[in-house]
Amino acid sequence: MIPLPDFRDCTVVVVGDIILDRYIWGDVGRISPEAPVPVVRVRRKTMNLGGAGNVALNLKGLGCQQILIGTSGDDADGARITDILKQEQIQHHVITILDHPTTTKTRVIGQSQQLVRLDEEAAEPVSTETASHLLACFDTALSSAKAVILSDYGKGVVTQAVAAHIIEACKSRKIPVFVDPKGVRWEKYRGAFCMTPNSAELDRVAPYTDEATLAHQAAKTMARLALQHLLVTRGSQGMSLFSKGKNTIGIPAEAREVYDVSGAGDTVIATISAAVAAGIPIKDGAALANMAAGIVIGKIGTQPIDRAELKQAIQGTLLADTEKIVSKEQALKRLADWRSKEDRIVFTNGCFDILHVGHIKLLHAAAAQGDRLIIGLNSDRSVQRLKGKKRPIVPQEERAALLSSIKGVDLVVLFEEATPRQLIDAFKPDVLVKGGDYTTQTVVGHDIVQAYGGKVVIVPLVEGVSTTRVIASINTSQVAR
């Protein structure tokens, strides 16, 4: 089993192109009479950080300390990037460039499929003045760094001068630099510790036809650019790690359904950088990165990895039914299939910390209300906000595993918020179930469900049974001893 390091003491500096990813989500029901294109009925709009911003989000998800350095335009989208960074509590130095648009990618999603992407950008290299400002911020941040990432999306931040300064500064301090390259002019990355191109990017720079020529071209590229390592991501063929003076390590792809590859490269470079910064061998870091990428491609839209998800994947063979433990986006796809079969959808939620007979009764009663039962499970952070820093007793991946093993449970979906209101609004269950310590009017989401004709069911409690009492009983027993 690959060890999952404690990343909390690892600071990784990310320098690169920050992108605003905007998503327009909707349903497609007909073709436009004006042109042969689908008509999308817009349901919601969301915004995420992309590019170097998504790399920083992945580092945060793993538990690292992160410092993001980049640029934005002097416009509303630039202000949104700043707002998201503050909301996510990511330490950052974002330089505003006047008369310059923020790089923005707008994707229209219909029926869980990307229909079109609209790009707004001006990709010319940053000015000498802006580059100097960026490097001044970098030099300050470097004092705490254990690894550095150059996230080059070809939007102008990672110039020859910027890359050379960063790589040279890190070499003198023996800090590894990881590069996600762009384009075909890779000379500016010379001297980096590791580069992480995908197979198409490598093929454009060093064409290959089979495994033998791939190994030959990888070795030539590493020698020409004075690299220590080259990690090539190869889609369904997994990854190949080439290291100076060592045999090639092939890492098979994780067998998962692919929903969206957006941001997978960001996850790969964030994970392998964090792993090396934490002191584990690069081959294990590559394996972790492969596993993390396998998780994020199962999500719709640009979404970062989460440490709990990665831990769950590592422990996958120990879990009861990992196919039932899904993201919100994966759940929506399953729901669409179930509804096409006219299945009756039931939803309940809770912390389920120290599973007891009361929980089992609630879940069996909930399952009896319909054809499919979805559980909204408070994440560890959500439980802490609700019940204090000493809770939960049982971590979220184990709570999810236990719930997934219960007969009648079809899906378990973790949520970070204090309440499951967002899940209920998205899933629109036919039946909403809660325990007898609630009334219909105090159940979160009752108004949503009743507004479209659904019903709320209250299941009586098992008298004298609760997680609080179980914990109190354990504490009493310990005192008695």
N, C-alpha and C positions, 0 to 999 in steps of 0.2 A: 504494500500500500504506500502511495506517495505521501510524504509528510506535508501537512499544511502549516506553514510557518506562522508565527505571531508577527504580523506586519506593523504593529502599533508604533514601534520605535524606528521604523524606516521612513525617511523623508525622500521622496522622489520629485525632482524638478522637471517640469514639462515645458518645453519651448516649442511653439509652432502656431499653426493656423487655427484659430478658433472659429467655429462655424455654428450658426443657429439653424437647427433642424426643426422645421415647422411641418406639422402633419394635419391634414384635413381628412377626417374619417367620415365615411358615409355608406349608404346602401345604393346598389345599382339595380334598378327595376326595369329600365327600358333604354332604347337607343334614341338619340336625339333626332327629331324630324328635320333639323337644320343641316346635319352632317352625320356621317356614319361613326358617331362616337357615343360612348355610354353617358347617360345622365346620372350624376351622383347627387343623391339627396343628402346634404351635409347634416351629420348628427353632432359632431363635436370637433374642436380644434385643440391641438396641444403643441407645446414647444419644448425641445430638449437641446442640450449642448451637443454639438458634433465636433469632429476633428479633434484637435488638441484638447478641447473642452471635454469630450467624451472619454479621452484617455484619463484625464484627471478624475472624472466620475468613476471610472473603473478602479482607479487606485483607491479612491475613497471607499468604494464598495468592498474592497479587499481588506480595508482597515489601515491603509497607509496614511502617513502625513503627506500632503501634496502641495506643491507650489506651482501655479500655472502662470506662464508668461506669454503674452501675445498681443494682438491688436484687435480693434473693432472700429467701425465707422462712427461718425458723429451723427447718429440717426436713432430712430425708435428701436430698431432691431439691436443696435449696440447697447442701448439702455436695458433691453430685455436680457441680454447676455449678462450684464452686470447684476441685474436683479436675481437671475437664476444662480449665479455664483455666490451671492450673499445668502440666498435661501439654502443652498447646499453646503454652506460654510466651507467653501474652498478658498484657501489662501491664494491670492492672485495679484498680478500686476498687469492690467490690461491698458494698453496705451491707445488713446483715442486719436484717430487720424482724421483731420478735417477734410471736407469735400471728398470723402471716400466711403463707398457703401460697405456696410457689414456683410460679410459673406453669408448668404442665406440659401438654404435648400428647402423648397416647399414640395412635399410629396402628397399626392392625392391617393387615398386608400379606399377602395370599394370592395366589399365582400372579402376583406382580409388580403386583397391583392393590390400591389402598387400599380396605379394606372398611368401616372405621369409624374415627372419631376421638373420643377421650375427653379432655375439657378439665378441668383443675383450676386454679382461679384465684379471686382476689378483686380485682376491677378498680377499687376505689375509689382516688382520688388519694392520693399520699403525703402524710404530715403535713408541717406547716410545718418541724418539726425535721428530718425526713428530707430535705426539699427543701434546707434550708440546708446540711446535710452534703454532699449531692450537689454543690451549687454550689461549696462550698469545695474539693472535689476537682477540679471542673472548672477553677476559677480557677488552681489549681496546674498542671494539665496544659496549660493554654492557652499557656503560655510557649514550648512546643516545637511547637505545632500549625501545620500549613499548611492544614488544612481541618477542619471539624467536621461531624458527621452527627447529626441528631436522628432516631432510629429509634423512631417512635411506633406502638406496637401497641395503644394504648388500654388499657393495664394499670395506668396511674396514675403513671408516672414523669414523662412530659412534660406537666406542668401549664402553665397560663397563665404563672405566675410563673417557672417553670424555663425555659420557652422564651424569654420576654421577656429574662431576664437573659443567657442565652447569646447570643442574636442581637445584643443591644446591645453586649455585651463584644466580640464578633467584629467588628462594624461599626467600632468605634473602632480596631481593629488591622488592618482590611482583610483579615480572614480569612473566606473563603467558608463559609457555612452551607448544607448540603444537608438537605432534609427529606423523609422518607418519611411522608406524612400518614395520619391515621386519622380516621374519622368525618366530620362535616359542619361542624364549628366550626373553620374554618381561620384565623380571625382571630389566634389565638395564634402563628401562624407569620409574621406580618407582618414584612417587612424581611429575610427570608431571601434568600440568593443564588439558590437553585434548589430547586424542589419536584419530586418524581418520582411523581405519582399514576398509577395505572393508569386505563384508560378508564372503568371502572365507578365508581371513586372520584370522578373529575372529573364524571361525568354526574350523580351525586347532588348535587353542590354547584352545578354550572353545566350544566344539561341541554342536550344538543345532538342534532341529528338527522343531520347530514351534515358534509362537510369544511368548508363555509363557516361553518356555525354553530359548529363546533368551534373554528375560528380566532378567531371573534368572542368566544366564551366564554372562550377562553384569554387573549385580550388583556384582557378585562374583569377576569378573575381576577388577572392579573399587576398591573394598575393598582390594583385594590382592595387588594391585599396588598403592594404595593411590591416585587414580585419582579423579579429581573433575567432569570430563565429559568424555563421550565416544560417539563419533559420528560414527555410522556405515553406510557406503555407501552400498546400496543394489541394484544397477542397476535399473531394471524396477520397483522395489518396492520402489524406492526413498531412503530416509534416515531415520534413527532412532537416536534421540538424547537422551542419558541417562545422567541424572545429579544427583549428590549425594543428596538424600533426596527429590527428586521431581519426578513427574510423567513423563513417557516416552512421548516424542513429536515425532509423526510421520509426515514426510514431503513427500508428494507424488512426484513422478518423474515428471519432465517437459516433456510434450508430444512433442517429437521432433524425427526426423529421425536420427538414429545413423550411422555415417560414420566411426568414429575411436575413440576408448576410450583411446588412448595413451595420457598420461599426465592429464587425468581428476582428478586423485587423487591429483596432484600438484595444480590444480586450486582450489580444495576444501579446502585444508589446507591453501593455501595463502589467500583465500577470508575470511574464518572464522577467521583466525589470524588477518588480517587487520581490520575486523569489531570489534573484541573485543578490539584491540589496539586503535581504534577510539572511544571506549566508549559505543558501543551499546550492548544490551543483547545478550548472546550467542545464544539464540533461533532464534533471527532475523539474526544473523551472519550465522547460519546453513541454514536458508532459502535462504539467498543471495548466499551461497556456492552451494546450490542445483541448483539455477537458473544459476549460472556461469558455473557449470559442464554441464548443459543442453545445453549451448551455444557451449562449446568447443568440445563436442562429435559430433556436427554437422559439424566439420571441418575435413579435411584429414591431418594426420600427427600431430606431437606434436606442438600445437599452444596455446599461452597463452590467457587469457581473456583480454578484453579491457574495460575500464570504460564506454565508450560510448555504447558498446554492452550491458553491464549490465543495464545501465540506460534505454536503448531502451526496454530491456526485461521487466523491472519493469513497464514501461509506455506502455507496449504492448497493453493494451486495449484501449489506447488513439490513437494509430497509425492507419493509414488507412489500410495498407495491409502489415503486417510484413513478410508474405511469399515471398514477392518480394524483401525484403532487405536481401541480402545474402553475404557471403564471396566469395572470388575469387574461392576457391575450390568447394563450392556449385554451383557457376555459371557454372564452367566447367562441372559438372555432368549434369546440366540442358541442357547445350549446346550439349552434346553428344546425349541426347535424341532428341532434336530438329533436329539435323543434320541427325539422322537416319530417320527422317520424311521428309528430304530435305527442311526444313524451311530456308528461307533467313534471315540471321542475320545482324542486323543494330546496330552500336555502335556510341554513342556520349558522350561527357563528359563536365564537367564544375563545377564551385563552386555553382551555382544556389543559391546565397545568396540574400535573398529577391526576391522571385519568382514573375515575372511580365509577362505581355502579350507577350513580346519578347521571353521569355523562352518557353511559351506555344506554340507559333507559331513554334519555332524551333523543339520542341518535336513532335508536330503533323506532321510536314513535314518529320521528321526523321522516324516516325512510318510508314508513307506511302511508304517508300522506300523498305519495306520488310515485313516479317512475325513476327519477334521478335525484340524488341528494348531493348537494354541494355544501361543503363546510368552508366558511370564511374563518381563517385562523390568525389571531393576533401574532405578529412577529415579536421577537424578543424585545426590540426597542419599544414597540407599542405596549407590551405588557408592563415594561418598566415605567412608562409614562402613566399608566393607569394604576399600578399597584406598588410602585416603589422600586428602588435599586436592588433589593434583595430578591426580586422576582424577575423572571420565572425560575422555578426550581429546575424544571426540565427544559432544555434548549429547544428551539423551534423545529430543528430538523428531526429530533426524536419525537416531539409531540405530533408532527406531521406524519411520521412513520407509523406511530401507534394508531392514529385516526384512520390512515389509509388501509390498515389491516382489518378494520371492523366491517362486518357484513352489512351491505346496504349503502355504504359510503362510496360515491362514484368519483368525486373530486375533492381535493383539499387545496385551497388557494390562500397563501399568506398575504396579509395586508399590513402596511406600516402605519396607517392612520389610527386615531384613537377609536374610531367606530367603522363599521363596514358599510357605511352609507354609499360610498362610491361604488363598491362592488354590487350592492343591491340595485342601484340605479343602472349599472351596466348590464347586469344579468337578468333583471326583471323576472324574478321567480314567480311561479303561480302561487306558491305557498311559502310564507315566512314563519319559521318556528322558533320559539324561545321557551325557556324554562319558567316555572311557576313563580319565580321571584319578580316577574314582570307582569304588567297588565298590557293590554293591546295598545293603549295610548303611550306607554313608556318604551315600547319596542322601537329601536332605531330603524327607520325605513318603513314603518307601518303606513305612513302617509303616501309614500311612493307606490307601494304594492296595492293599497286600496284604491288609489286613483285610477288604475287601469283594470280594476275588477278582481285583483288577487285577494287572497285571504291570509289572515294572521292566526296562527294556532298557538295556544299556550299549553305546554305540557306540565302537569303537576310535578313538583319536586319529590325526590325520595327523602323522607323526613330524617333529619339528623346527619345527612351526608353532604359534605362540601370540601373543597380543597383547603379552605381555611381551617376547618376542623381536623383534617388529616395532618396539616403542618403543626397545629397546636398539639396534637396527640404525640407526634414525633418529638417535639421539643420537650414535652412533659416527661416522656420516657427517658430522654437523655439526661434531664435534671435528676430523675430518680436514681439513675445509675451513679 
